[in-house]
């Protein structure tokens, strides 16, 4: 059965990008964007972002692994 998009982002199993922005990652993790920014700043979260031109990007594979859908 195919997953339906229930928000502004594609279902995680249909995500083809290697990394997503903070808003998309927060949506999939059911967290506030500021929570992910704090994880990045304090290096205290369960996953770490990469920085691309000064912006945070969250590896799709890390999000899937954290959610147990890898």
mmCIF file as Biopython writes it, N, C-alpha, C and O atoms, coordinates in Angstrom:
data_model
#
loop_
_atom_site.group_PDB
_atom_site.id
_atom_site.type_symbol
_atom_site.label_atom_id
_atom_site.label_alt_id
_atom_site.label_comp_id
_atom_site.label_asym_id
_atom_site.label_entity_id
_atom_site.label_seq_id
_atom_site.pdbx_PDB_ins_code
_atom_site.Cartn_x
_atom_site.Cartn_y
_atom_site.Cartn_z
_atom_site.occupancy
_atom_site.B_iso_or_equiv
_atom_site.auth_seq_id
_atom_site.auth_asym_id
_atom_site.pdbx_PDB_model_num
ATOM 1   N N  . UNK A ? 1  ? 0.834  -1.175 0.000  1.0 0.0 1  A 1 
ATOM 2   C CA . UNK A ? 1  ? 0.000  0.000  0.000  1.0 0.0 1  A 1 
ATOM 3   C C  . UNK A ? 1  ? 0.882  1.242  0.000  1.0 0.0 1  A 1 
ATOM 4   O O  . UNK A ? 1  ? 1.796  1.343  0.818  1.0 0.0 1  A 1 
ATOM 5   N N  . UNK A ? 2  ? 0.630  2.169  -0.884 1.0 0.0 2  A 1 
ATOM 6   C CA . UNK A ? 2  ? 1.436  3.376  -1.005 1.0 0.0 2  A 1 
ATOM 7   C C  . UNK A ? 2  ? 1.058  4.376  0.083  1.0 0.0 2  A 1 
ATOM 8   O O  . UNK A ? 2  ? -0.111 4.518  0.443  1.0 0.0 2  A 1 
ATOM 9   N N  . UNK A ? 3  ? 2.075  5.063  0.595  1.0 0.0 3  A 1 
ATOM 10  C CA . UNK A ? 3  ? 1.838  6.075  1.620  1.0 0.0 3  A 1 
ATOM 11  C C  . UNK A ? 3  ? 1.311  7.345  0.953  1.0 0.0 3  A 1 
ATOM 12  O O  . UNK A ? 3  ? 1.755  7.724  -0.131 1.0 0.0 3  A 1 
ATOM 13  N N  . UNK A ? 4  ? 0.363  7.987  1.617  1.0 0.0 4  A 1 
ATOM 14  C CA . UNK A ? 4  ? -0.200 9.219  1.095  1.0 0.0 4  A 1 
ATOM 15  C C  . UNK A ? 4  ? 0.499  10.405 1.736  1.0 0.0 4  A 1 
ATOM 16  O O  . UNK A ? 4  ? 0.844  10.364 2.918  1.0 0.0 4  A 1 
ATOM 17  N N  . UNK A ? 5  ? 0.709  11.453 0.967  1.0 0.0 5  A 1 
ATOM 18  C CA . UNK A ? 5  ? 1.255  12.688 1.521  1.0 0.0 5  A 1 
ATOM 19  C C  . UNK A ? 5  ? 0.177  13.345 2.376  1.0 0.0 5  A 1 
ATOM 20  O O  . UNK A ? 5  ? -0.935 13.588 1.908  1.0 0.0 5  A 1 
ATOM 21  N N  . UNK A ? 6  ? 0.508  13.626 3.611  1.0 0.0 6  A 1 
ATOM 22  C CA . UNK A ? 6  ? -0.469 14.238 4.495  1.0 0.0 6  A 1 
ATOM 23  C C  . UNK A ? 6  ? -0.004 15.593 4.976  1.0 0.0 6  A 1 
ATOM 24  O O  . UNK A ? 6  ? -0.487 16.088 5.995  1.0 0.0 6  A 1 
ATOM 25  N N  . UNK A ? 7  ? 0.894  16.181 4.285  1.0 0.0 7  A 1 
ATOM 26  C CA . UNK A ? 7  ? 1.393  17.492 4.641  1.0 0.0 7  A 1 
ATOM 27  C C  . UNK A ? 7  ? 2.095  18.102 3.446  1.0 0.0 7  A 1 
ATOM 28  O O  . UNK A ? 7  ? 1.915  17.660 2.311  1.0 0.0 7  A 1 
ATOM 29  N N  . UNK A ? 8  ? 2.883  19.105 3.706  1.0 0.0 8  A 1 
ATOM 30  C CA . UNK A ? 8  ? 3.535  19.803 2.601  1.0 0.0 8  A 1 
ATOM 31  C C  . UNK A ? 8  ? 4.713  19.028 1.998  1.0 0.0 8  A 1 
ATOM 32  O O  . UNK A ? 8  ? 5.264  19.453 0.982  1.0 0.0 8  A 1 
ATOM 33  N N  . UNK A ? 9  ? 5.103  17.917 2.592  1.0 0.0 9  A 1 
ATOM 34  C CA . UNK A ? 9  ? 6.261  17.161 2.125  1.0 0.0 9  A 1 
ATOM 35  C C  . UNK A ? 9  ? 5.863  15.768 1.666  1.0 0.0 9  A 1 
ATOM 36  O O  . UNK A ? 9  ? 4.867  15.204 2.120  1.0 0.0 9  A 1 
ATOM 37  N N  . UNK A ? 10 ? 6.663  15.228 0.757  1.0 0.0 10 A 1 
ATOM 38  C CA . UNK A ? 10 ? 6.438  13.870 0.266  1.0 0.0 10 A 1 
ATOM 39  C C  . UNK A ? 10 ? 6.702  12.875 1.399  1.0 0.0 10 A 1 
ATOM 40  O O  . UNK A ? 10 ? 7.497  13.158 2.295  1.0 0.0 10 A 1 
ATOM 41  N N  . UNK A ? 11 ? 6.048  11.726 1.367  1.0 0.0 11 A 1 
ATOM 42  C CA . UNK A ? 11 ? 6.337  10.701 2.369  1.0 0.0 11 A 1 
ATOM 43  C C  . UNK A ? 11 ? 7.821  10.343 2.330  1.0 0.0 11 A 1 
ATOM 44  O O  . UNK A ? 11 ? 8.448  10.382 1.272  1.0 0.0 11 A 1 
ATOM 45  N N  . UNK A ? 12 ? 8.366  10.000 3.468  1.0 0.0 12 A 1 
ATOM 46  C CA . UNK A ? 12 ? 9.790  9.730  3.580  1.0 0.0 12 A 1 
ATOM 47  C C  . UNK A ? 12 ? 10.240 8.599  2.658  1.0 0.0 12 A 1 
ATOM 48  O O  . UNK A ? 12 ? 11.358 8.633  2.143  1.0 0.0 12 A 1 
ATOM 49  N N  . UNK A ? 13 ? 9.390  7.607  2.445  1.0 0.0 13 A 1 
ATOM 50  C CA . UNK A ? 13 ? 9.786  6.503  1.565  1.0 0.0 13 A 1 
ATOM 51  C C  . UNK A ? 13 ? 9.812  6.904  0.089  1.0 0.0 13 A 1 
ATOM 52  O O  . UNK A ? 13 ? 10.316 6.152  -0.746 1.0 0.0 13 A 1 
ATOM 53  N N  . UNK A ? 14 ? 9.277  8.074  -0.238 1.0 0.0 14 A 1 
ATOM 54  C CA . UNK A ? 14 ? 9.333  8.570  -1.612 1.0 0.0 14 A 1 
ATOM 55  C C  . UNK A ? 14 ? 10.373 9.674  -1.791 1.0 0.0 14 A 1 
ATOM 56  O O  . UNK A ? 14 ? 10.553 10.181 -2.898 1.0 0.0 14 A 1 
ATOM 57  N N  . UNK A ? 15 ? 11.052 10.044 -0.720 1.0 0.0 15 A 1 
ATOM 58  C CA . UNK A ? 15 ? 12.044 11.117 -0.772 1.0 0.0 15 A 1 
ATOM 59  C C  . UNK A ? 15 ? 13.287 10.636 -1.516 1.0 0.0 15 A 1 
ATOM 60  O O  . UNK A ? 15 ? 13.900 9.640  -1.132 1.0 0.0 15 A 1 
ATOM 61  N N  . UNK A ? 16 ? 13.655 11.346 -2.581 1.0 0.0 16 A 1 
ATOM 62  C CA . UNK A ? 16 ? 14.797 10.929 -3.396 1.0 0.0 16 A 1 
ATOM 63  C C  . UNK A ? 16 ? 16.049 11.758 -3.121 1.0 0.0 16 A 1 
ATOM 64  O O  . UNK A ? 16 ? 17.138 11.399 -3.568 1.0 0.0 16 A 1 
ATOM 65  N N  . UNK A ? 17 ? 15.905 12.852 -2.399 1.0 0.0 17 A 1 
ATOM 66  C CA . UNK A ? 17 ? 17.070 13.694 -2.108 1.0 0.0 17 A 1 
ATOM 67  C C  . UNK A ? 17 ? 17.949 13.039 -1.043 1.0 0.0 17 A 1 
ATOM 68  O O  . UNK A ? 17 ? 17.453 12.351 -0.151 1.0 0.0 17 A 1 
ATOM 69  N N  . UNK A ? 18 ? 19.245 13.261 -1.147 1.0 0.0 18 A 1 
ATOM 70  C CA . UNK A ? 18 ? 20.190 12.702 -0.176 1.0 0.0 18 A 1 
ATOM 71  C C  . UNK A ? 18 ? 20.075 13.422 1.163  1.0 0.0 18 A 1 
ATOM 72  O O  . UNK A ? 18 ? 20.317 12.827 2.213  1.0 0.0 18 A 1 
ATOM 73  N N  . UNK A ? 19 ? 19.707 14.695 1.127  1.0 0.0 19 A 1 
ATOM 74  C CA . UNK A ? 19 ? 19.558 15.486 2.347  1.0 0.0 19 A 1 
ATOM 75  C C  . UNK A ? 19 ? 18.402 16.469 2.154  1.0 0.0 19 A 1 
ATOM 76  O O  . UNK A ? 19 ? 18.111 16.899 1.038  1.0 0.0 19 A 1 
ATOM 77  N N  . UNK A ? 20 ? 17.760 16.809 3.254  1.0 0.0 20 A 1 
ATOM 78  C CA . UNK A ? 20 ? 16.617 17.722 3.204  1.0 0.0 20 A 1 
ATOM 79  C C  . UNK A ? 20 ? 16.868 18.910 4.124  1.0 0.0 20 A 1 
ATOM 80  O O  . UNK A ? 20 ? 17.731 18.853 4.999  1.0 0.0 20 A 1 
ATOM 81  N N  . UNK A ? 21 ? 16.112 19.984 3.922  1.0 0.0 21 A 1 
ATOM 82  C CA . UNK A ? 21 ? 16.280 21.159 4.771  1.0 0.0 21 A 1 
ATOM 83  C C  . UNK A ? 21 ? 15.677 20.917 6.158  1.0 0.0 21 A 1 
ATOM 84  O O  . UNK A ? 21 ? 15.036 19.895 6.404  1.0 0.0 21 A 1 
ATOM 85  N N  . UNK A ? 22 ? 15.892 21.859 7.035  1.0 0.0 22 A 1 
ATOM 86  C CA . UNK A ? 22 ? 15.466 21.716 8.428  1.0 0.0 22 A 1 
ATOM 87  C C  . UNK A ? 22 ? 13.957 21.579 8.559  1.0 0.0 22 A 1 
ATOM 88  O O  . UNK A ? 22 ? 13.482 20.771 9.357  1.0 0.0 22 A 1 
ATOM 89  N N  . UNK A ? 23 ? 13.202 22.342 7.799  1.0 0.0 23 A 1 
ATOM 90  C CA . UNK A ? 23 ? 11.743 22.278 7.901  1.0 0.0 23 A 1 
ATOM 91  C C  . UNK A ? 23 ? 11.217 20.903 7.515  1.0 0.0 23 A 1 
ATOM 92  O O  . UNK A ? 23 ? 10.319 20.373 8.169  1.0 0.0 23 A 1 
ATOM 93  N N  . UNK A ? 24 ? 11.769 20.329 6.461  1.0 0.0 24 A 1 
ATOM 94  C CA . UNK A ? 24 ? 11.346 19.004 6.009  1.0 0.0 24 A 1 
ATOM 95  C C  . UNK A ? 24 ? 11.748 17.939 7.040  1.0 0.0 24 A 1 
ATOM 96  O O  . UNK A ? 24 ? 10.952 17.060 7.370  1.0 0.0 24 A 1 
ATOM 97  N N  . UNK A ? 25 ? 12.968 18.020 7.540  1.0 0.0 25 A 1 
ATOM 98  C CA . UNK A ? 25 ? 13.428 17.055 8.549  1.0 0.0 25 A 1 
ATOM 99  C C  . UNK A ? 25 ? 12.561 17.143 9.805  1.0 0.0 25 A 1 
ATOM 100 O O  . UNK A ? 25 ? 12.183 16.118 10.371 1.0 0.0 25 A 1 
ATOM 101 N N  . UNK A ? 26 ? 12.249 18.357 10.237 1.0 0.0 26 A 1 
ATOM 102 C CA . UNK A ? 26 ? 11.422 18.542 11.426 1.0 0.0 26 A 1 
ATOM 103 C C  . UNK A ? 26 ? 10.026 17.947 11.217 1.0 0.0 26 A 1 
ATOM 104 O O  . UNK A ? 26 ? 9.457  17.355 12.134 1.0 0.0 26 A 1 
ATOM 105 N N  . UNK A ? 27 ? 9.490  18.104 10.032 1.0 0.0 27 A 1 
ATOM 106 C CA . UNK A ? 27 ? 8.178  17.539 9.716  1.0 0.0 27 A 1 
ATOM 107 C C  . UNK A ? 27 ? 8.200  16.019 9.868  1.0 0.0 27 A 1 
ATOM 108 O O  . UNK A ? 27 ? 7.327  15.443 10.517 1.0 0.0 27 A 1 
ATOM 109 N N  . UNK A ? 28 ? 9.195  15.378 9.271  1.0 0.0 28 A 1 
ATOM 110 C CA . UNK A ? 28 ? 9.270  13.916 9.325  1.0 0.0 28 A 1 
ATOM 111 C C  . UNK A ? 28 ? 9.557  13.398 10.736 1.0 0.0 28 A 1 
ATOM 112 O O  . UNK A ? 28 ? 9.115  12.309 11.103 1.0 0.0 28 A 1 
ATOM 113 N N  . UNK A ? 29 ? 10.296 14.180 11.523 1.0 0.0 29 A 1 
ATOM 114 C CA . UNK A ? 29 ? 10.643 13.756 12.882 1.0 0.0 29 A 1 
ATOM 115 C C  . UNK A ? 29 ? 9.621  14.214 13.920 1.0 0.0 29 A 1 
ATOM 116 O O  . UNK A ? 29 ? 9.756  13.907 15.105 1.0 0.0 29 A 1 
ATOM 117 N N  . UNK A ? 30 ? 8.612  14.940 13.483 1.0 0.0 30 A 1 
ATOM 118 C CA . UNK A ? 30 ? 7.576  15.480 14.385 1.0 0.0 30 A 1 
ATOM 119 C C  . UNK A ? 30 ? 8.190  16.320 15.500 1.0 0.0 30 A 1 
ATOM 120 O O  . UNK A ? 30 ? 7.853  16.172 16.675 1.0 0.0 30 A 1 
ATOM 121 N N  . UNK A ? 31 ? 9.083  17.191 15.106 1.0 0.0 31 A 1 
ATOM 122 C CA . UNK A ? 31 ? 9.743  18.112 16.027 1.0 0.0 31 A 1 
ATOM 123 C C  . UNK A ? 31 ? 9.652  19.515 15.467 1.0 0.0 31 A 1 
ATOM 124 O O  . UNK A ? 31 ? 9.404  19.698 14.275 1.0 0.0 31 A 1 
ATOM 125 N N  . UNK A ? 32 ? 9.849  20.505 16.319 1.0 0.0 32 A 1 
ATOM 126 C CA . UNK A ? 32 ? 9.886  21.894 15.872 1.0 0.0 32 A 1 
ATOM 127 C C  . UNK A ? 32 ? 11.213 22.152 15.162 1.0 0.0 32 A 1 
ATOM 128 O O  . UNK A ? 32 ? 12.228 21.535 15.484 1.0 0.0 32 A 1 
ATOM 129 N N  . UNK A ? 33 ? 11.196 23.063 14.200 1.0 0.0 33 A 1 
ATOM 130 C CA . UNK A ? 33 ? 12.434 23.378 13.490 1.0 0.0 33 A 1 
ATOM 131 C C  . UNK A ? 33 ? 13.500 23.883 14.462 1.0 0.0 33 A 1 
ATOM 132 O O  . UNK A ? 33 ? 14.684 23.591 14.296 1.0 0.0 33 A 1 
ATOM 133 N N  . UNK A ? 34 ? 13.085 24.630 15.461 1.0 0.0 34 A 1 
ATOM 134 C CA . UNK A ? 34 ? 14.038 25.165 16.427 1.0 0.0 34 A 1 
ATOM 135 C C  . UNK A ? 34 ? 14.716 24.042 17.215 1.0 0.0 34 A 1 
ATOM 136 O O  . UNK A ? 34 ? 15.875 24.174 17.606 1.0 0.0 34 A 1 
ATOM 137 N N  . UNK A ? 35 ? 14.008 22.949 17.448 1.0 0.0 35 A 1 
ATOM 138 C CA . UNK A ? 35 ? 14.604 21.796 18.134 1.0 0.0 35 A 1 
ATOM 139 C C  . UNK A ? 35 ? 15.771 21.257 17.319 1.0 0.0 35 A 1 
ATOM 140 O O  . UNK A ? 35 ? 16.827 20.956 17.875 1.0 0.0 35 A 1 
ATOM 141 N N  . UNK A ? 36 ? 15.596 21.134 16.019 1.0 0.0 36 A 1 
ATOM 142 C CA . UNK A ? 36 ? 16.676 20.641 15.169 1.0 0.0 36 A 1 
ATOM 143 C C  . UNK A ? 36 ? 17.834 21.623 15.118 1.0 0.0 36 A 1 
ATOM 144 O O  . UNK A ? 36 ? 18.992 21.209 15.064 1.0 0.0 36 A 1 
ATOM 145 N N  . UNK A ? 37 ? 17.542 22.906 15.134 1.0 0.0 37 A 1 
ATOM 146 C CA . UNK A ? 37 ? 18.620 23.903 15.145 1.0 0.0 37 A 1 
ATOM 147 C C  . UNK A ? 37 ? 19.413 23.817 16.445 1.0 0.0 37 A 1 
ATOM 148 O O  . UNK A ? 37 ? 20.633 23.981 16.441 1.0 0.0 37 A 1 
ATOM 149 N N  . UNK A ? 38 ? 18.731 23.562 17.550 1.0 0.0 38 A 1 
ATOM 150 C CA . UNK A ? 38 ? 19.419 23.392 18.837 1.0 0.0 38 A 1 
ATOM 151 C C  . UNK A ? 38 ? 20.297 22.142 18.802 1.0 0.0 38 A 1 
ATOM 152 O O  . UNK A ? 38 ? 21.433 22.163 19.276 1.0 0.0 38 A 1 
ATOM 153 N N  . UNK A ? 39 ? 19.764 21.043 18.235 1.0 0.0 39 A 1 
ATOM 154 C CA . UNK A ? 39 ? 20.573 19.830 18.087 1.0 0.0 39 A 1 
ATOM 155 C C  . UNK A ? 39 ? 21.847 20.143 17.323 1.0 0.0 39 A 1 
ATOM 156 O O  . UNK A ? 39 ? 22.926 19.678 17.692 1.0 0.0 39 A 1 
ATOM 157 N N  . UNK A ? 40 ? 21.729 20.931 16.260 1.0 0.0 40 A 1 
ATOM 158 C CA . UNK A ? 40 ? 22.894 21.261 15.433 1.0 0.0 40 A 1 
ATOM 159 C C  . UNK A ? 40 ? 23.877 22.152 16.197 1.0 0.0 40 A 1 
ATOM 160 O O  . UNK A ? 40 ? 25.087 21.933 16.149 1.0 0.0 40 A 1 
ATOM 161 N N  . UNK A ? 41 ? 23.358 23.139 16.889 1.0 0.0 41 A 1 
ATOM 162 C CA . UNK A ? 41 ? 24.200 24.095 17.607 1.0 0.0 41 A 1 
ATOM 163 C C  . UNK A ? 41 ? 24.953 23.428 18.765 1.0 0.0 41 A 1 
ATOM 164 O O  . UNK A ? 41 ? 26.155 23.632 18.940 1.0 0.0 41 A 1 
ATOM 165 N N  . UNK A ? 42 ? 24.232 22.639 19.539 1.0 0.0 42 A 1 
ATOM 166 C CA . UNK A ? 42 ? 24.820 21.988 20.716 1.0 0.0 42 A 1 
ATOM 167 C C  . UNK A ? 42 ? 25.431 20.624 20.406 1.0 0.0 42 A 1 
ATOM 168 O O  . UNK A ? 42 ? 26.065 20.008 21.263 1.0 0.0 42 A 1 
ATOM 169 N N  . UNK A ? 43 ? 25.233 20.160 19.172 1.0 0.0 43 A 1 
ATOM 170 C CA . UNK A ? 43 ? 25.685 18.826 18.774 1.0 0.0 43 A 1 
ATOM 171 C C  . UNK A ? 43 ? 25.207 17.776 19.774 1.0 0.0 43 A 1 
ATOM 172 O O  . UNK A ? 43 ? 25.971 16.917 20.215 1.0 0.0 43 A 1 
ATOM 173 N N  . UNK A ? 44 ? 23.917 17.869 20.122 1.0 0.0 44 A 1 
ATOM 174 C CA . UNK A ? 44 ? 23.368 17.026 21.176 1.0 0.0 44 A 1 
ATOM 175 C C  . UNK A ? 44 ? 22.223 16.124 20.724 1.0 0.0 44 A 1 
ATOM 176 O O  . UNK A ? 44 ? 21.699 15.347 21.523 1.0 0.0 44 A 1 
ATOM 177 N N  . UNK A ? 45 ? 21.836 16.216 19.477 1.0 0.0 45 A 1 
ATOM 178 C CA . UNK A ? 45 ? 20.685 15.449 19.017 1.0 0.0 45 A 1 
ATOM 179 C C  . UNK A ? 45 ? 21.046 14.040 18.588 1.0 0.0 45 A 1 
ATOM 180 O O  . UNK A ? 45 ? 22.219 13.670 18.540 1.0 0.0 45 A 1 
ATOM 181 N N  . UNK A ? 46 ? 20.028 13.262 18.278 1.0 0.0 46 A 1 
ATOM 182 C CA . UNK A ? 46 ? 20.257 11.883 17.841 1.0 0.0 46 A 1 
ATOM 183 C C  . UNK A ? 46 ? 20.836 11.794 16.428 1.0 0.0 46 A 1 
ATOM 184 O O  . UNK A ? 46 ? 21.388 10.759 16.054 1.0 0.0 46 A 1 
ATOM 185 N N  . UNK A ? 47 ? 20.717 12.866 15.640 1.0 0.0 47 A 1 
ATOM 186 C CA . UNK A ? 47 ? 21.352 12.923 14.321 1.0 0.0 47 A 1 
ATOM 187 C C  . UNK A ? 47 ? 22.033 14.281 14.181 1.0 0.0 47 A 1 
ATOM 188 O O  . UNK A ? 47 ? 21.668 15.249 14.849 1.0 0.0 47 A 1 
ATOM 189 N N  . UNK A ? 48 ? 23.017 14.331 13.309 1.0 0.0 48 A 1 
ATOM 190 C CA . UNK A ? 48 ? 23.768 15.566 13.079 1.0 0.0 48 A 1 
ATOM 191 C C  . UNK A ? 48 ? 23.563 16.020 11.644 1.0 0.0 48 A 1 
ATOM 192 O O  . UNK A ? 48 ? 23.515 15.201 10.727 1.0 0.0 48 A 1 
ATOM 193 N N  . UNK A ? 49 ? 23.443 17.320 11.454 1.0 0.0 49 A 1 
ATOM 194 C CA . UNK A ? 49 ? 23.268 17.829 10.093 1.0 0.0 49 A 1 
ATOM 195 C C  . UNK A ? 49 ? 24.614 18.007 9.397  1.0 0.0 49 A 1 
ATOM 196 O O  . UNK A ? 49 ? 25.674 17.952 10.020 1.0 0.0 49 A 1 
ATOM 197 N N  . UNK A ? 50 ? 24.536 18.220 8.100  1.0 0.0 50 A 1 
ATOM 198 C CA . UNK A ? 50 ? 25.700 18.672 7.344  1.0 0.0 50 A 1 
ATOM 199 C C  . UNK A ? 50 ? 25.419 20.122 6.996  1.0 0.0 50 A 1 
ATOM 200 O O  . UNK A ? 50 ? 24.265 20.550 6.988  1.0 0.0 50 A 1 
ATOM 201 N N  . UNK A ? 51 ? 26.452 20.867 6.714  1.0 0.0 51 A 1 
ATOM 202 C CA . UNK A ? 51 ? 26.259 22.264 6.351  1.0 0.0 51 A 1 
ATOM 203 C C  . UNK A ? 51 ? 26.617 22.448 4.884  1.0 0.0 51 A 1 
ATOM 204 O O  . UNK A ? 51 ? 27.698 22.063 4.438  1.0 0.0 51 A 1 
ATOM 205 N N  . UNK A ? 52 ? 25.701 23.036 4.153  1.0 0.0 52 A 1 
ATOM 206 C CA . UNK A ? 52 ? 25.899 23.302 2.734  1.0 0.0 52 A 1 
ATOM 207 C C  . UNK A ? 52 ? 25.768 24.803 2.541  1.0 0.0 52 A 1 
ATOM 208 O O  . UNK A ? 52 ? 24.687 25.367 2.705  1.0 0.0 52 A 1 
ATOM 209 N N  . UNK A ? 53 ? 26.873 25.442 2.192  1.0 0.0 53 A 1 
ATOM 210 C CA . UNK A ? 53 ? 26.902 26.906 2.043  1.0 0.0 53 A 1 
ATOM 211 C C  . UNK A ? 53 ? 26.331 27.616 3.262  1.0 0.0 53 A 1 
ATOM 212 O O  . UNK A ? 53 ? 25.597 28.594 3.124  1.0 0.0 53 A 1 
ATOM 213 N N  . UNK A ? 54 ? 26.658 27.136 4.440  1.0 0.0 54 A 1 
ATOM 214 C CA . UNK A ? 54 ? 26.217 27.767 5.675  1.0 0.0 54 A 1 
ATOM 215 C C  . UNK A ? 54 ? 24.820 27.389 6.131  1.0 0.0 54 A 1 
ATOM 216 O O  . UNK A ? 54 ? 24.366 27.857 7.176  1.0 0.0 54 A 1 
ATOM 217 N N  . UNK A ? 55 ? 24.137 26.560 5.376  1.0 0.0 55 A 1 
ATOM 218 C CA . UNK A ? 55 ? 22.779 26.133 5.746  1.0 0.0 55 A 1 
ATOM 219 C C  . UNK A ? 55 ? 22.798 24.691 6.205  1.0 0.0 55 A 1 
ATOM 220 O O  . UNK A ? 55 ? 23.633 23.895 5.774  1.0 0.0 55 A 1 
ATOM 221 N N  . UNK A ? 56 ? 21.864 24.367 7.088  1.0 0.0 56 A 1 
ATOM 222 C CA . UNK A ? 56 ? 21.778 23.009 7.605  1.0 0.0 56 A 1 
ATOM 223 C C  . UNK A ? 56 ? 21.040 22.109 6.620  1.0 0.0 56 A 1 
ATOM 224 O O  . UNK A ? 56 ? 20.039 22.504 6.023  1.0 0.0 56 A 1 
ATOM 225 N N  . UNK A ? 57 ? 21.550 20.909 6.467  1.0 0.0 57 A 1 
ATOM 226 C CA . UNK A ? 57 ? 20.882 19.882 5.664  1.0 0.0 57 A 1 
ATOM 227 C C  . UNK A ? 57 ? 20.957 18.592 6.470  1.0 0.0 57 A 1 
ATOM 228 O O  . UNK A ? 57 ? 21.980 18.289 7.083  1.0 0.0 57 A 1 
ATOM 229 N N  . UNK A ? 58 ? 19.873 17.843 6.461  1.0 0.0 58 A 1 
ATOM 230 C CA . UNK A ? 58 ? 19.770 16.622 7.259  1.0 0.0 58 A 1 
ATOM 231 C C  . UNK A ? 58 ? 19.714 15.429 6.328  1.0 0.0 58 A 1 
ATOM 232 O O  . UNK A ? 58 ? 18.856 15.361 5.448  1.0 0.0 58 A 1 
ATOM 233 N N  . UNK A ? 59 ? 20.631 14.483 6.521  1.0 0.0 59 A 1 
ATOM 234 C CA . UNK A ? 59 ? 20.703 13.316 5.639  1.0 0.0 59 A 1 
ATOM 235 C C  . UNK A ? 59 ? 19.426 12.488 5.750  1.0 0.0 59 A 1 
ATOM 236 O O  . UNK A ? 59 ? 18.988 12.120 6.841  1.0 0.0 59 A 1 
ATOM 237 N N  . UNK A ? 60 ? 18.852 12.212 4.600  1.0 0.0 60 A 1 
ATOM 238 C CA . UNK A ? 60 ? 17.630 11.420 4.541  1.0 0.0 60 A 1 
ATOM 239 C C  . UNK A ? 60 ? 17.852 10.029 5.136  1.0 0.0 60 A 1 
ATOM 240 O O  . UNK A ? 60 ? 16.976 9.493  5.815  1.0 0.0 60 A 1 
ATOM 241 N N  . UNK A ? 61 ? 19.011 9.456  4.881  1.0 0.0 61 A 1 
ATOM 242 C CA . UNK A ? 61 ? 19.319 8.126  5.420  1.0 0.0 61 A 1 
ATOM 243 C C  . UNK A ? 61 ? 19.348 8.139  6.954  1.0 0.0 61 A 1 
ATOM 244 O O  . UNK A ? 61 ? 18.904 7.186  7.595  1.0 0.0 61 A 1 
ATOM 245 N N  . UNK A ? 62 ? 19.874 9.230  7.541  1.0 0.0 62 A 1 
ATOM 246 C CA . UNK A ? 62 ? 19.904 9.339  9.008  1.0 0.0 62 A 1 
ATOM 247 C C  . UNK A ? 62 ? 18.492 9.447  9.584  1.0 0.0 62 A 1 
ATOM 248 O O  . UNK A ? 62 ? 18.194 8.864  10.626 1.0 0.0 62 A 1 
ATOM 249 N N  . UNK A ? 63 ? 17.631 10.193 8.903  1.0 0.0 63 A 1 
ATOM 250 C CA . UNK A ? 63 ? 16.245 10.339 9.361  1.0 0.0 63 A 1 
ATOM 251 C C  . UNK A ? 63 ? 15.535 8.992  9.286  1.0 0.0 63 A 1 
ATOM 252 O O  . UNK A ? 63 ? 14.837 8.605  10.223 1.0 0.0 63 A 1 
ATOM 253 N N  . UNK A ? 64 ? 15.709 8.279  8.183  1.0 0.0 64 A 1 
ATOM 254 C CA . UNK A ? 64 ? 15.085 6.963  8.036  1.0 0.0 64 A 1 
ATOM 255 C C  . UNK A ? 64 ? 15.573 5.996  9.128  1.0 0.0 64 A 1 
ATOM 256 O O  . UNK A ? 64 ? 14.785 5.262  9.725  1.0 0.0 64 A 1 
ATOM 257 N N  . UNK A ? 65 ? 16.881 6.014  9.370  1.0 0.0 65 A 1 
ATOM 258 C CA . UNK A ? 65 ? 17.458 5.121  10.389 1.0 0.0 65 A 1 
ATOM 259 C C  . UNK A ? 65 ? 16.899 5.454  11.769 1.0 0.0 65 A 1 
ATOM 260 O O  . UNK A ? 65 ? 16.547 4.554  12.531 1.0 0.0 65 A 1 
ATOM 261 N N  . UNK A ? 66 ? 16.816 6.742  12.094 1.0 0.0 66 A 1 
ATOM 262 C CA . UNK A ? 66 ? 16.296 7.164  13.384 1.0 0.0 66 A 1 
ATOM 263 C C  . UNK A ? 66 ? 14.839 6.734  13.566 1.0 0.0 66 A 1 
ATOM 264 O O  . UNK A ? 66 ? 14.432 6.362  14.666 1.0 0.0 66 A 1 
ATOM 265 N N  . UNK A ? 67 ? 14.066 6.785  12.502 1.0 0.0 67 A 1 
ATOM 266 C CA . UNK A ? 67 ? 12.660 6.404  12.557 1.0 0.0 67 A 1 
ATOM 267 C C  . UNK A ? 67 ? 12.445 4.904  12.396 1.0 0.0 67 A 1 
ATOM 268 O O  . UNK A ? 67 ? 11.326 4.409  12.531 1.0 0.0 67 A 1 
ATOM 269 N N  . UNK A ? 68 ? 13.524 4.188  12.107 1.0 0.0 68 A 1 
ATOM 270 C CA . UNK A ? 68 ? 13.424 2.732  11.972 1.0 0.0 68 A 1 
ATOM 271 C C  . UNK A ? 68 ? 12.806 2.275  10.681 1.0 0.0 68 A 1 
ATOM 272 O O  . UNK A ? 68 ? 12.219 1.194  10.628 1.0 0.0 68 A 1 
ATOM 273 N N  . UNK A ? 69 ? 12.923 3.076  9.625  1.0 0.0 69 A 1 
ATOM 274 C CA . UNK A ? 69 ? 12.369 2.706  8.325  1.0 0.0 69 A 1 
ATOM 275 C C  . UNK A ? 69 ? 13.463 2.567  7.271  1.0 0.0 69 A 1 
ATOM 276 O O  . UNK A ? 69 ? 13.180 2.583  6.073  1.0 0.0 69 A 1 
ATOM 277 N N  . UNK A ? 70 ? 14.695 2.432  7.711  1.0 0.0 70 A 1 
ATOM 278 C CA . UNK A ? 70 ? 15.829 2.335  6.776  1.0 0.0 70 A 1 
ATOM 279 C C  . UNK A ? 70 ? 15.851 1.001  6.075  1.0 0.0 70 A 1 
ATOM 280 O O  . UNK A ? 70 ? 16.735 0.749  5.256  1.0 0.0 70 A 1 
#
